[in-house]
């Protein structure tokens, strides 16, 4: 379950990061892109350490 959430966050981050190249009408996400990838990385690290 935790890995699924991390994968979804990474996909959302990729969409936000490359969204302008896909479609000019794609909404700007600003700093939320970086927040999503940080949360995803923290979740993966916690899962690998067995904390969660």
ABEGO torsion letter per residue (X at the ends): XAAAAAAAAAAAAAAAAAAAAABAABBBAEAAAAAAAAAAAAAAAAAAAGAX
